[in-house]
């Protein structure tokens, strides 16, 4: 027996040497630094497999997204590598409808979303919404998901590790695992679970989410939700004409939710606390971007590029950033202290800026590329006023709208000790848009004796915001409709003395859908004036093309002198490394549209720099609505009046440039947010008051 044992031992000894498989001792050490959860979030079949991949050089030190940055640093130390700064993954619920959708049938089967989904897609009318049985809750090993009060999963971001278990078990693809950058880069899709208001928002803000957060008192959460799409929420809360409200389903029964007032409420709440909420920034990419123009489009583009990890410098022609919202929107609508606070928050992310430098004079795009910038965004705005093209419009006392507003803003903000700009006693402003309204309301505050708007169509066709038109009416502005200026009259000294116009009548609709004004022969009328402002539209000033031979032939423009882009979503110009957005690409448009364009351009630039395809997904929504979401009935809703925006009394506000429109109270914000039907696609809360 002893001999047999000795033989077996010898055989085993030899075999151990022959069949020996070396295992790197680092594998067990690396595995020890993982979370040991075997959750599969790393993409490998357990922690041991992930450790093997790290040691083999097939996976980075950050492979275990669950264990966190400390574990990454420890693993990197074992491997002698840079730990890096990979973005964290988090789980996000894309459905906010839950059990509020109407039911097609009564389900009595297994309490499982996967089981229910096999029966005609689920029991609810909404084909893409949450089924509510909590497969994701049971799959989460970290107790990070609960089914909330509305029947859909709520993720606790403090507990979520981004392992992806919830995403894998959801039969409706409700749960998504994304980094912050991936969320910023997402464009609304036709198959997204979004309400009509969000579909209509040019900035693609998740409106129902921030309204719900406001309702439960989570003001910081509401601010973060808005800022995920819009870095200028204070400004937008004051000047946005809120096209989202036009599609609010609440308006079917009574009045739309005051979406914009709620945005302003939470934005003002953050500012008034004096505490800026932290804004995350992705790891550095080493790429340098130049943003030309510090208006809403440029600021938005710079903000999102910086959040995506790029180095950004803003070049602006004016002394201070803000563009048209600083120099074209009067103080009584947007106080410059508010704007400054907002812009400082953007720059604090690490964005550099160079004021008082003009494209085409102090630099050109070619020099930017030569100095090391990888791409350029042109957000130069629309600062060039259109003119009437009539006799006498260059007389003394005649101005264009943007010129007047800008000169006054510069005097008010930067040279208040200089002589005040001339203000007439009988002033006429020609035009019916927001610039015209801003001009007349500014003139009233400057002490003009009589102020009149002359417009060639009727009040109904005026493109200005209705609330601004009403405010102008209350402030004593006179309106002369169906009047087309024919010439400006002057005296021997070259000063303006009168305006001649033809009376008009409305004919057939033109290309815009508005009835075309037709002159009435022999109806010439003259009114006495000593100051005239023409505010009939504006476009980009593209003189820089003439100053830069490198761009003279290559950069394509439209017939309106806007920068041409083959795709209005991608916003890439005819020169691949040049992108544009805002008024420079569309002509004068909404501030919120410029903000949305800035983010879309940042997305395209980000992919361009990475060598990836910038073409938007085929199902990108952009300015369209998902047909199934535009339901026409919300029966069972108790009618409740919309919160009225508080404002200064007329006799008080016309005496100065103090902000005229005020913020709603906390109680009013709670009431107004409770009016929201919490729409998703075709579901809504029938129990709402």
Secondary structure, 3 states (H helix, E strand, C coil): CHHHHHHHHHHHHHHHHHCCCCCCHHHHHHHHHCCCCCCCCCCCCCHHHHHHHHHCCCCCHHHCCCCCHHHHHHHHHHHCCCCCCCCCCEEEECCCCHHHCCECCCCCCCCCHHHHHCCCCCCECCCCCCCCCCHHHHHCCCCCEEECCCCCEEECCCCCCCCCHHHHHCCCCCEEEECHHHHHHCCCECCCCCCHHHHHCCCCCCHHHHHHHHHCCCHHHHHHHHHCCCCCHHHHHHHCCCHHHHHCHHHHCCCCCCHHHHHHHHHHHHHHHCCCCCCCCCCCCCCEEEEECCCHHHHHHHHHHHHCCCEEEEECCCCCCCCHHHHCCCCCCCCHHHHHHHHHHHHCCCCEEECCCCECCCECHHHHHHCCCCEEEECCCCCEECCCCCECCCCECEEEHHHHHHHHHHHHHCCCCCCCCCCCCEEEEECCCHHHHHHHHHHHHCCCCEEEEECCCCHHHCCCCHHHHHHHHHCCCEEECCEEEEEEEECCCCEEEEEEEEEEEEEEECCCCCEEEEECCCCCEEEECCEEEECCCEECCCCHHHHCHHHHCCCCECCCCCECCCCCCCCECCCCCEEECCHHHHCCCCHHHHHHHHHHHHHHHHHHHCCCCCCCCCCECCCCCCHHHCCCCCCCCCCCCCCCCCECCHHHHCCCCCCCECCCCHHHHHHHHHCCCCCCCCCCCCCCC
